């Protein structure tokens, strides 16, 4: 009986400790500096987010197997054409386990292409705390997250183009 009471007491203390544990702080939050990362494009060239200060950066997490992502790709491609020559950069980060081959096959099949990067091990996705795909972060010229979008969006819609142009001012 004494042993049962001791085990019950230990279990209660463990449960109490688990309930009082604080959640890890979210790193990618609107109004805060964007967490820094380095990512490789399909050719293996590295891009370091910190090197893009002075540019509005749209970080889009996506996957070729995701129907809403597939629907969003043409608007992202159109946005890239609209923003050509401006202080704007799209980092379309694929979380596909198939990596480069999956992304290149999708671009061939769809007829669209984006400045694509790979996060096949999910490190950057974890840093940003994404809950699914597509999920997008707009980072201003000072490196601060000014918008987070969960789900697909028509990125070349007039209101979004206006928002991004204003962010570049």
C-alpha positions, 0 to 999 in steps of 0.5 A, a space after each residue: 500500500 505504501 508503495 502504491 501511494 509513493 508511485 501515485 505521488 510521483 505520477 502526480 508530481 510528474 503530471 503537475 510538472 508537465 502541465 506547468 511547462 511553458 510552450 516554446 516561444 514562437 519565432 516567426 511572428 508578425 511584428 518581430 524580426 524574421 528568424 534567419 536561415 540559409 537555404 539552397 536553390 535547385 542548383 545548390 546555391 545558398 541564399 542567406 536571409 540576412 543578406 536580403 535586408 533592404 529587400 521585401 522578401 516573400 517566404 512561401 512554404 509549399 509542396 508539389 503534392 499539395 493541391 492548394 499550393 499547386 493552385 497558388 503557384 501561377 499567381 506567385 509566378 505572375 507576382 515575380 514577373 510584376 515585381 521584376 526589377 524591384 527590391 523584392 525577392 520570392 523564396 518558394 521553399 519546397 518541403 517535398 521529401 523528393 527534393 529537386 527531382 520532385 520540384 523540377 518534375 512539377 515545374 515541367 508538368 505545370 509550365 510554371 516556374 518559381 525561384 525554388 529552394 529546398 527544405 527537405 529535412 524541414 529545418 526551416 519549416 520548424 524554425 518558422 513553426 509552419 502548421 501546413 502548406 502553403 504558409 507564407 511570410 512577408 518580410 519588410 526591408 528591415 527584416 521584420 515579418 509584416 504579414 503571415 498568410 496561412 493557406 493559398 492566396 492570389 498573390 498577383 491580385 491588385 490589393 496584394 501588389 499594392 501592399 507589397 509595393 507599399 512595403 518596398 517604399 
